[in-house]
């Protein structure tokens, strides 16, 4: 295991309260930026927290709105709707430098700056959209970082989800529950998985699956898909090993026959190379 993946493993294996979400996001960004030094971006987050002045406001609700005003009105963080699938939108260092991102990375900015000023901000994975929640009032306050930090009522959240999915979804209290930091890191990786697969950047896609399997070693889906990427890269023996493990674990899977056919073709190809 390379040093970067080892560092990621050490981070996500810590207890939930001890996981540094910002550092985790920056370790993921190394898939796109191999030589990234996280300390610069972590210092950037520190600077944003200090400049906001929110830590000096004793009322948590007022402090939250000061933070929202600072990040989205003064600093100009916004959603990159024009080029949503640019991989830089999924890299926290780029989001901090460009002030452009997608819902989950902008949410990480709010969570991490919020943590630095003493505000309890957490991520909320709505269907088709990611927002943040702060328990600073009698009722939790929901913010949509992709929409300039707009405050969301449950009704507005439901309308947002309907637009995102193209169908009506009945939201329950469970939909507004906070998600874990591991969940956030997984969701960031899944976004990059789709981006790199569409671009045919298989080396980076392979790194994504390696990170996903650190987060969930039992995921047979990630194992199967990593095998596919390995085969695309010409790492046939490693790809075959992943596919064999997948089939041994899930011999009755819906796609088992398809995977067996692919496995047979790769074995035949390997036989011609020997």
C-alpha positions as CSV (number, residue, x, y, z in Angstrom):
1,X,0.0,0.0,0.0
2,X,1.4,3.4,-1.0
3,X,2.0,6.1,1.6
4,X,-1.0,8.2,0.5
5,X,-3.4,5.3,0.8
6,X,-1.9,4.3,4.2
7,X,-2.4,7.8,5.5
8,X,-6.1,7.7,4.4
9,X,-6.5,4.3,6.0
10,X,-5.1,5.6,9.3
11,X,-7.4,8.6,9.2
12,X,-10.7,6.8,8.5
13,X,-10.0,4.0,11.0
14,X,-10.1,6.5,13.9
15,X,-13.2,7.0,16.0
16,X,-15.8,9.2,14.2
17,X,-15.2,12.1,16.6
18,X,-11.4,12.1,15.8
19,X,-11.7,12.0,12.0
20,X,-10.4,15.2,10.5
21,X,-12.9,15.6,7.7
22,X,-10.9,18.4,6.0
23,X,-7.7,16.4,6.0
24,X,-9.7,13.4,4.7
25,X,-11.0,15.4,1.8
26,X,-7.5,16.7,1.0
27,X,-6.1,13.2,1.0
28,X,-8.8,12.3,-1.6
29,X,-7.8,15.4,-3.6
30,X,-4.4,13.8,-4.0
31,X,-5.9,11.4,-6.5
32,X,-6.2,14.5,-8.8
33,X,-3.2,16.4,-7.4
34,X,-0.5,13.9,-6.6
35,X,1.9,16.4,-5.0
36,X,-0.7,18.2,-2.9
37,X,0.5,19.3,0.6
38,X,-2.7,19.4,2.8
39,X,-1.1,21.9,5.3
40,X,-1.7,24.8,2.9
41,X,-5.4,24.2,2.5
42,X,-5.8,23.4,6.3
43,X,-4.2,26.8,7.0
44,X,-6.6,28.3,4.5
45,X,-9.5,26.9,6.5
46,X,-8.0,28.3,9.7
47,X,-7.7,31.7,8.0
48,X,-11.3,31.7,6.9
49,X,-12.5,30.9,10.4
50,X,-10.5,33.7,11.9
51,X,-11.5,36.3,9.3
52,X,-15.2,35.5,9.7
53,X,-15.3,36.8,13.2
54,X,-18.0,34.2,14.0
55,X,-16.1,32.8,17.0
56,X,-16.5,36.1,18.8
57,X,-20.3,36.1,18.6
58,X,-21.7,34.5,21.7
59,X,-25.2,33.7,20.2
60,X,-24.8,30.5,18.1
61,X,-27.6,31.4,15.7
62,X,-26.2,34.8,15.0
63,X,-22.7,33.3,14.7
64,X,-24.0,30.8,12.1
65,X,-25.6,33.6,10.0
66,X,-22.4,35.6,10.3
67,X,-20.5,32.6,9.0
68,X,-23.0,32.2,6.2
69,X,-22.8,35.9,5.2
70,X,-19.0,35.7,5.3
71,X,-18.5,32.6,3.2
72,X,-21.1,33.2,0.6
73,X,-21.5,36.9,0.3
74,X,-18.1,38.3,1.2
75,X,-15.8,35.4,0.1
76,X,-18.1,34.4,-2.8
77,X,-18.2,30.7,-2.4
78,X,-20.8,29.3,-4.9
79,X,-21.9,26.3,-6.8
80,X,-20.4,25.5,-10.1
81,X,-23.5,24.7,-12.1
82,X,-21.8,25.7,-15.4
83,X,-19.2,22.9,-15.2
84,X,-20.5,20.6,-12.5
85,X,-18.4,17.6,-13.5
86,X,-15.1,19.3,-13.5
87,X,-13.0,17.2,-11.1
88,X,-11.7,20.3,-9.4
89,X,-15.2,20.8,-7.9
90,X,-14.6,17.6,-5.9
91,X,-11.1,18.6,-4.6
92,X,-11.2,20.7,-1.4
93,X,-8.0,22.5,-2.2
94,X,-9.4,23.7,-5.6
95,X,-12.7,24.6,-4.0
96,X,-10.9,26.8,-1.5
97,X,-8.8,28.5,-4.1
98,X,-11.4,28.9,-6.8
99,X,-14.4,29.4,-4.5
100,X,-16.4,27.0,-6.7
101,X,-17.7,23.6,-5.9
102,X,-20.5,21.1,-5.8
103,X,-22.9,20.6,-2.9
104,X,-20.7,18.1,-0.9
105,X,-17.4,20.0,-1.1
106,X,-19.0,23.3,-0.4
107,X,-20.7,21.6,2.6
108,X,-17.3,20.4,3.8
109,X,-16.1,24.0,3.7
110,X,-19.0,25.1,5.9
111,X,-18.6,22.1,8.3
112,X,-14.8,22.6,8.7
113,X,-14.9,26.4,9.0
114,X,-17.9,26.0,11.4
115,X,-16.0,23.5,13.5
116,X,-13.1,26.0,13.8
117,X,-15.4,28.7,15.2
118,X,-17.2,26.4,17.6
119,X,-20.4,25.8,15.6
120,X,-21.9,22.3,15.5
121,X,-22.4,21.9,11.7
122,X,-22.9,18.5,10.2
123,X,-23.7,17.1,6.7
124,X,-27.1,15.9,5.6
125,X,-27.4,13.7,2.6
126,X,-30.8,14.5,1.1
127,X,-31.8,12.3,-1.9
128,X,-30.0,13.8,-4.9
129,X,-28.5,16.7,-3.0
130,X,-26.2,17.5,0.0
131,X,-26.7,20.2,2.5
132,X,-25.6,21.1,6.0
133,X,-27.4,21.3,9.3
134,X,-26.6,23.3,12.4
135,X,-28.2,22.7,15.8
136,X,-28.0,26.3,17.0
137,X,-31.6,27.0,17.7
138,X,-34.7,25.2,19.0
139,X,-35.1,23.7,15.6
140,X,-32.1,22.7,13.4
141,X,-31.1,25.2,10.7
142,X,-30.6,23.8,7.3
143,X,-28.4,25.6,4.8
144,X,-27.8,24.8,1.1
145,X,-24.1,25.7,0.4
146,X,-24.6,25.1,-3.4
147,X,-27.2,27.9,-3.4
148,X,-25.2,30.6,-1.6
149,X,-25.9,29.2,1.9
150,X,-29.7,29.7,1.5
151,X,-31.7,28.7,4.6
152,X,-34.0,25.7,3.8
153,X,-37.3,24.9,5.4
154,X,-38.5,21.3,5.1
155,X,-40.8,22.4,2.4
156,X,-38.1,24.1,0.4
157,X,-35.9,21.0,0.9
158,X,-38.6,18.8,-0.5
159,X,-39.0,21.1,-3.5
160,X,-35.2,21.0,-4.0
161,X,-35.2,17.2,-3.9
162,X,-38.1,17.0,-6.4
163,X,-36.2,19.2,-8.9
164,X,-33.0,17.2,-8.4
165,X,-34.6,13.8,-8.9
166,X,-37.4,14.8,-11.3
167,X,-40.0,13.2,-9.2
168,X,-41.8,13.9,-5.9
169,X,-40.2,12.4,-2.8
170,X,-41.8,12.5,0.6
171,X,-39.1,13.5,3.1
172,X,-39.2,12.2,6.6
173,X,-37.2,13.1,9.7
174,X,-34.7,10.4,8.8
175,X,-33.7,12.2,5.6
176,X,-32.6,15.2,7.7
177,X,-30.4,13.2,10.1
178,X,-26.7,13.9,10.1
179,X,-24.4,11.6,8.2
180,X,-21.0,10.4,9.4
181,X,-17.7,11.8,8.1
182,X,-17.0,8.4,6.6
183,X,-20.2,8.7,4.6
184,X,-19.2,12.2,3.4
185,X,-15.8,10.9,2.2
186,X,-17.4,7.9,0.5
187,X,-19.8,10.2,-1.3
188,X,-17.0,12.4,-2.5
189,X,-15.2,9.4,-3.8
190,X,-18.3,8.2,-5.6
191,X,-18.5,11.5,-7.4
192,X,-15.0,11.2,-8.5
193,X,-15.6,7.6,-9.6
194,X,-18.3,8.8,-12.0
195,X,-16.1,11.7,-13.3
196,X,-13.0,9.6,-14.0
197,X,-15.0,6.7,-15.5
198,X,-16.7,9.1,-18.0
199,X,-13.4,10.6,-18.9
200,X,-11.7,7.2,-19.2
201,X,-9.0,8.3,-16.7
202,X,-8.6,4.7,-15.4
203,X,-5.5,5.3,-13.3
204,X,-7.4,7.8,-11.2
205,X,-10.5,5.6,-11.2
206,X,-8.4,2.8,-9.8
207,X,-7.1,5.1,-7.0
208,X,-10.7,6.0,-6.2
209,X,-11.7,2.3,-5.8
210,X,-8.7,1.6,-3.6
211,X,-9.8,4.4,-1.3
212,X,-13.4,3.2,-1.4
213,X,-12.3,-0.3,-0.4
214,X,-10.4,1.2,2.6
215,X,-13.7,2.7,3.7
216,X,-15.6,-0.5,3.1
217,X,-13.5,-3.6,2.7
218,X,-16.7,-5.7,2.5
219,X,-18.1,-4.0,-0.6
220,X,-18.3,-6.6,-3.3
221,X,-19.5,-4.0,-5.7
222,X,-16.4,-1.9,-5.3
223,X,-14.3,-5.1,-5.6
224,X,-16.1,-6.1,-8.9
225,X,-15.7,-2.6,-10.3
226,X,-12.1,-2.3,-9.3
227,X,-11.5,-5.6,-11.2
228,X,-13.0,-4.0,-14.3
229,X,-10.7,-1.0,-14.0
230,X,-7.7,-3.2,-13.5
231,X,-8.5,-5.1,-16.7
232,X,-9.0,-1.8,-18.6
233,X,-5.5,-0.8,-17.4
234,X,-4.0,-4.2,-18.6
235,X,-3.5,-5.5,-15.0
236,X,-5.1,-8.7,-16.0
237,X,-4.0,-11.0,-13.1
238,X,-5.1,-8.5,-10.5
239,X,-8.4,-7.8,-12.3
240,X,-9.1,-11.6,-12.5
241,X,-8.3,-11.9,-8.8
242,X,-10.9,-9.3,-7.9
243,X,-13.5,-10.8,-10.2
244,X,-12.9,-14.3,-8.7
245,X,-13.3,-13.0,-5.2
246,X,-16.6,-11.3,-6.3
247,X,-18.0,-14.5,-7.8
248,X,-16.9,-16.6,-4.9
249,X,-18.7,-14.2,-2.6
250,X,-21.8,-13.6,-4.7
251,X,-22.2,-16.6,-7.0
252,X,-25.9,-15.9,-7.5
253,X,-25.6,-12.1,-8.2
254,X,-27.7,-10.7,-11.0
255,X,-24.6,-10.0,-13.1
256,X,-22.7,-13.1,-12.1
257,X,-23.0,-14.7,-15.6
258,X,-21.8,-11.5,-17.3
259,X,-18.8,-11.3,-15.0
260,X,-18.1,-15.0,-15.6
261,X,-18.1,-14.3,-19.4
262,X,-15.7,-11.4,-19.0
263,X,-13.5,-13.5,-16.7
264,X,-13.4,-16.3,-19.3
265,X,-12.4,-13.9,-22.1
266,X,-9.6,-12.4,-19.9
267,X,-8.3,-15.9,-19.0
268,X,-8.2,-16.9,-22.6
269,X,-6.3,-13.7,-23.4
270,X,-3.8,-14.5,-20.6
271,X,-3.4,-18.0,-22.0
272,X,-2.2,-16.6,-25.3
273,X,0.3,-14.4,-23.5
274,X,2.0,-17.3,-21.7
